[in-house]
Amino acid sequence: MSDFEERLQRAIQRGQQIRMAENKSADADAATEEELRTTHSQLRSDLTEHIEGCLQKLRDHFPGFDYSTVLNEKGWGARITRDDIKLGRGTAKNEYSRLEVLVRPFSDMHILEIATKGTLRNRESLNRSNYRFLKDAALPDLKQIVDGIVLEFAEQFSANA
């Protein structure tokens, strides 16, 4: 076999090894993507349950709030809403309050996002997103975020009652 043929055979083998390595890498990326989806789904499920429990407890402390579970394209979670009428000198004003906490759907950014919208007596009081990268997300940390949101809203609502 000539020197050229030996080099040609080695080049072909290197090419095949590169192709096999790329296929393994693509398979690993696909597995990682599926693992991240599974992680998001599990965290979302556990966190949604925690959100629902927190908002139901908040509703129990402030009678008049209506509770509803949220499952839509924006995410999973819960909301409480309340309409009050403020009577003044010859006037009546409708005052709307709400708190909505959602876990956003899985995204290519590989994050778990908790979106919050709060309104107190017709004024926006909370509008924020908290997120953690899925590879770093821990349920206890995420539950603390939800707890903090609900406690902040409770404090604001009781101060303005």
Secondary structure, 3 states (H helix, E strand, C coil): CCHHHHHHHHHHHHHHHHHHHHHHHHHHHHHHHHHHHHHHHHHHHHHHHHHHHHHHHHHHHCCCCEEEEEEECCEEEEEEEEEEEEEECCEEEEEEEEEEEEECCCCCCCEEEEEEEEEECCEEEEEEEEEEECCCCCHHHHHHHHHHHHHHHHHHHHHCC
